[in-house]
Amino acid sequence: MIQESIMLVTVVLMAVVTGVFVFIAVNAGKESVDYGPVQAKAFGIRTALFWVVIVAGVLITVITTLDLPYAATRGDVAEGAVKVQVEGRQWLWNLSQDSVAADETVLFEVTAGDVNHGLGVYGPNMRLLGQTQAMPGYVNSLQLTLREPGTYKLLCLEYCGTAHHAMMSNFEVTAHPEHAAAANTQGRDGA
Amino acid sequence: MSEATLSPLPASARAGVLTYLAISALVFVLMMALGLLMRIGQADWLWMPPDIFYQVMTAHGAGMVGISGLAGSAVMWYFLRRYVDLTVGILWTNLALFLLGVVLILGGIFLGGFGGAWTFLFPLPSHGMGAWGNAGAACYLLGLMSIGVGFLLLYLDVARAIIGKYGSLANGLGWPHLFGRGEGEPAPPTVVASTMVLIINTAGITAGAVVLVLILVNLFVPTFAVDALLTKNLTYFFGHVFINATIYQAVIAVYEILPTYTKRAWPSSRVFLAAWTASTIMVMSVYPHHLLMDFVMPTWALILGQVISYMSGIPILIVTAYNALTNIYRSGMRWDIVSGLLFLSIFGWGVGIIPAIIDATIAVNNVMHNTMWVPGHVHTYLIVGLVAMLFGFMYHVAGQNGTTKMIDKVAFWVYAAAGMAFSFMFLLSGYVSIPRRFAEHLPEWVEYSATSSIFAVLVVLAAAVFAVRFLTSLKSARMA
């Protein structure tokens, strides 16, 4: 899951910064040395660091913006995607349908009937798979391929009032008919 | 041109700054206690009706943002008056409008039932669904307006004083030295930082005032149509700028106090000036990173939100934090509660922006936005960064330099360790996709809130020690 990668990168970078601060703290109280050479060396390192950060930033930006979640809202919808109209209201989700088959690409067309809401699609393991805002007067399209059969949850991720936390709906992902048939066939063959 | 005047601080100004700080110390602890209340509620240790939880959440958010602004402005005002002629009457007027605003906000929340979060996202204020009515919402919004007007007056006075002394805001930012061969010394760091803050906060507060008026009119004249996306842009522009400005004001304490420990100058170098000019632009243009999940926003604006978020780390980490570390390294600096808290604050700021910058990556935001990851990075650079900076300044003003008591040492280490652990629990909660702003947590989430509550208790206790030590040292306050 992407969350594992995010956490790993975050912890590593926070540890590096912490290490630098600890190193400086340990050396702060030592006998004072002339500031000029310290500055000269430090600023030389900084210049190199600056360019490393710039190059890394450009590379990361290019890589991470190649596949943005906005394409469906701009009309670039996957062929055969199942459209599910979603309207958020205090405090429920109105869904045009509440189940799809596994491996189908689902296009959630999300809006709101009263205040701002946020549609968060949680997998059967309650990890967030994707989200978009539900806004009065606008339609945000969230395209996801739900591969694992099971009960998914739709949570509200934008604070919307007193029962915000209770705004949850189930969304069923059933075994794909072809996969189910194949599994049955394998089962019979095995038997 | 850049030398501090060091004119004696008039009694009314001294009383003003100390009043700002005394109120801030008390309110910080109180607001932290409200935060603790929310966490123990989520941990199922205390049952709170959801409407009460969301009222507490609204008070905690608005209170923390407001008091951070007040305390930050006290730091800026205290040091800036060494260079320019500020109006003491405006300092008090701001405080009066702030207190009026606090009364209105508390009335709107706890009497009017308003629980629309500090961000009051339109059209939620008019949709209380029985939990609050228009009167409560209006009271809350007028309270914010009162506070905004006070701060606007303060920043206009800062602008007047800087332009009066340095000729223009461009000179206040040191542009003649940044872009050319300016004569003499550039404006000192305190003036540069103050100029940046007055520019961004004037813009931010004005945007906030516009959205407040729009919502107030809509409350009583619902046919007055307001666009939800427009108000969201205005709200986040205002909110982002205002909360960021708090730390850009408070960091002046680091620029002014730390060199007195290291005996090393911290002048306005060209890199320093470039960093502050860049920050001026970036703080005002980065706010679309709050709207990355608003897919109907223009794609270019959202990509810009990611790119500028990445770039905004450069002035903070590679200039401010790096300069602080260079200044400290092998300086023979003596550690005490003041230098310790200031050092911790730079660490908290620097380490806290890492998860923030990562969250500004669109692909990351897709699974982290409005989860506990967000309060995770916010609390890192507010608790360990900003609030540590402000308490460091309070100890300095209270004349506690070089006289660290055992209780200060204990409070420092408890605050630093528990503050990081408390903030990291938010990040861990975001990692497992726990949403933010939920009054009730699912059973599998409760243990995260329970562990977090323990750290929260320690943070509140340590902050209470800082506050009490400051308040009991007020008589010996040493102010130049």
Interface residues (C-beta under 8 A of the other chain):
Chain A: I2 Q3 I6 M7 V9 T10 L13 M14 V17 T18 V20 F21 I24 A25 N27 A28 G29 K30 E31 S32 V33 Y35 V38 Q39 A42 F43 R46 L49 F50 V53 G57 I60 T61 T64 T65 D67 L68 P69 Y70 A72 T73 R74 Q90 D114 V115 N116 G118 G120 Y122 M126 R127 L128 L129 G130 Q131 T132 Q133 M135 P136 G137 Y138 V139 N140 S141 L142 L155 L157 E158 Y159 C160 G161 T162 A163 H164 H165 A166
Chain B: P50 D51 Y54 G115 G116 A117 T119 L121 F122 P123 L124 H127 G128 M129 A131 D227 A228 L229 K232 K263 R264 V271 M293 D294 F295 V296 T299 L302 I303 Q306 V307 Y310 M311 G313 I314 L317 I318 Y322 L325 T326 I328 Y329 R330 S331 G332 M333 R334 W335 F343 I346 F347 G350 V351 I354 P355 I358 T361 I362 A363 V364 N366 V367 M368 H369 N370 T371 L427 Y431 V432 S433 P435 R437 F438 A439 E440 H441 L442 E444
